[in-house]
Amino acid sequence: MYNAVEEAKAQVKELIMNALGRLVKEEKIPAEPLPPFQVTIPADNSHGDFSANTALVSAKALKSNPRAIAQMIADAMEFAGTDFSKVEVAGPGFLNFFIGESWFEGVVRNAVAMGEDYGKTDLGKGKRVLVEFVSANPTGPMHIGNARGGAIGDSLSSLLQEAGYDVSREFYINDAGNQVAKFGKSLDLRYLQLCSEAGQKVIAECGSDMEKLTKTIYDQTSTPDEEGNIPEEQKNFPFTMPNDVYLGMDIIEHAKNYYDLHGGKALAEKSEEERRKALVDYALPLNEKRLEEDLLKYRIKYDNWFKESTLHNNGAVKAVIEKLKAGGHTYEKDGALWLKATDFGGDQDFVLVRSNGFPTYIVPDIAYHYDKLITRGYDKAINVLGADHHGYVQRMRIALSALGIDDKRLDVVIMQMVMLIRDGKPCKLSKRSGKAITLTTLLDEVPIDAARFVFNQRNADTHLEFDLDLAVEESSKNPVFYVQYAHARICSVIRKQAEEGVKYEGGEVSYSDPAELALVRKIAEMPEMINTAAKDYDPSALTRYSYELAQNFHKFYDSCPIKGAEPDVKQSRLALCDAARITLRNVLALLKVEAPERM
C-alpha cells in the first residue's frame, strides 16, 4: 500500500516531535505533556503543502505565545532525510511545511508502477462487511429511488473494498408478508377482470398486442376516492380496483400471460386462495428474475440474494422472538407481545406479535439482522435505506441491543429523494410511455455511465436533482462527459507520442511548473481520499475527486506542452500523463463508469 499524503503527514509529526525534543533538551520549553495536534492540507498551497496547529494547541501547556512557540519549533527543525524543504510560521502560529521535489517524483513513479493497485489502502484490515442495498419489493419494477440506492450502494461497496474491507453485496427479497398478499390480491382481481365479459371484449379487440391491452384496461379502470366513492368521470369504466392493491400495468401483463399460458379461464373456477397462490407462484419468480436482470444491466452483481421466506421457513423468526422473551425484554398487553423499547432509550415500546398471533413487519427484519451479524458473523452490516426509515432504524438498533448485540455493528446510510428535471422542470413521467419513470425506462433515455455518475454526485443524505437533458449532453457542462473526455485526452497524448516512437521508459522525472505540481498533488490525494470516503460511507467523494482530477489535467494540458519539449521534460510529462490516466481510470472503475480511450 502506498499513501504519499499519509506518509508526508507522519513525517510532519515526526519533524515537530523531534524539534520539540531538542527544545526540551536545550531547556527552551518545559517538559510538559502536550495535547494532540492536527496536520492538514491548506486550501491554498502557496501557504504550504501541509499545515500543523501544534503551537496553537500547546500555548496553554507551555505558557507562551503561540506564534513564539511556532517560531521556536521552526528554528529547531532539521529536514535532512525527509521529503520537506522548509517550514514557515503563519498567522497566529500555524506551521506551514513545503514539500521537496523528491516527493512529487515519488508520487508519479509509484502511481505508474502500481497501476490498478494505485489508491488501494489497508484501512479495513480485512474486516467482513455486508452491504445491503436496493432490496426493492419483488412486486413491481424498480423506481428512481432504487436507481439512486443501487448506484450508491454498489459504489460504496467498491469503495470499501478499495479501502481493504472484505465486502459482500446483498439484496433482501421481501417475498413474504403483507406486500406479497397485496400482490396476490392485485393479480387475482386483474385475472378475474380478464375473465369477465368486458375483459373478453378487450382481449378480442387487442389480440396479441400486449401493450395495447394493458393500456386499455389500465385506462378503463376506476379507483374509489378516500370515502369509497367512484369519481363521476370514472363511473362508466368497466373495471374497478380498490385502493389497497397495486395498480401498475405490470400486474395486468402478468395476469394476461398466466391467462394465455394456462388455458384462459381455467383458474376462475378455483377458490380465491388457490387463485392467488397460483398467480403469485407464477409472477413472483418472474419479477425476481427481472430485478436481477435489470440490476445486471445497471452493472450491479450481488453476492447474495436473501429471501425473507427463508427466515419463516427455517424458524429464525420464531427463534428471535423466543430470544427476546428469554432475555426478559418483552411483555403481553391486549393480547399482543410488546418489546420493552423504552428500556433501551426508545421513545415508546412497540409490538412484536399482534393479538392475532402474526408477527409485525419488523420481526423478520430483526431475525435477518441477527442472521447477518451472529449466524453469518459479519463484523459490520451496512444498510442503504430511503428517507422514510429513520424510525425503523431506531427500532432495529433497540432490538439488536435487546439481543445482546452491539448496535454499532449496524450502520445505516439514509438516502434522500431524487427529483428528475427535463426542460428545466420537474418530471415524473417517461416521455416514451407516459408512465412513471422506472430504472429501466431511465436507462432507455440516459447512458448507464451518466446515471451511475450523477446518482453519486451528491452525498446520500442530500436531495438530488437529476437533469435528464444534461446527462446526455456531450459538452463540458456534463460532468461525466467532462471526466471521461479527460481520460480520452490523456490516452490520446500517450498514443500520439507512441506513434512517434516516444514513451515513458521508467527513468528519473522532475517537476517544477505549477500546473505539473498541482496535478501531482491531486494524484497523491487518491489513497487518502479513499480512506476518508470509506470512513464517511460517502461514494460521492469519488465523483468530486474525479472531476477535480480532470480539471487539473486539462490545466496541465493547456500549460505544459509535450510535443516539442526537451527529451527529459517530455519523459517527465509522459510519466505524469500515465499516472493521471491510471488514477482517473481507477476512480471511475470504483463507480463502474467506463474510462474511454477515444471520444
ABEGO torsion letter per residue (X at the ends): XBBAAAAAAAAAAAAAAAAAAAAAAAGABBBBBBBBBBBBBBABAAAEABBBAAAAAAAAAAGBBAAAAAAAAAAABBABGBABABBBBBEAGBBBBBBBAAAAAAAAAAAAAAEAABGBBAAAGGBBBBBBBGGBBAABBBBAAAAAAAAAAAAAAAAAAAAGBBBBBBBBBBABEAAAAAAAAAAAAAAAAAABAAAAAAAAAAEABAAAAAAAAAAABBBBBAAGBBBAAAAABABBBBAABBABAAAAAAAAAAAAAAGEAAAAABBAAAAAAAAAAAAAAAAAAAAAAAAAAAGBBBABBBBAAAAAAAGAAAAAAAAAAAAGABBBBGGBBBBBAAAAGBABBBBABBAAGBBBAAAAAAAAAAAAAAAAGBABBBBBBBAAAAAAAAAAAAAAAAAGBBAAABBBBBBBBBBBBBGGBBBABBAAAGBBBBAAAAAAABBAAAAAAAAAABBAABBBBBBAAAAABBBAABAAAAAAAAAAAAAAAAAAAAAAGBBBAGBBBBBABAAAAAAAAAAAAAAAAAAAAAAAGBAAAAAAAAAAAAAAAAAAAAABBABGBBAAAAAAAAAAAAAAAAAAAAAAAAAGBBBBABX
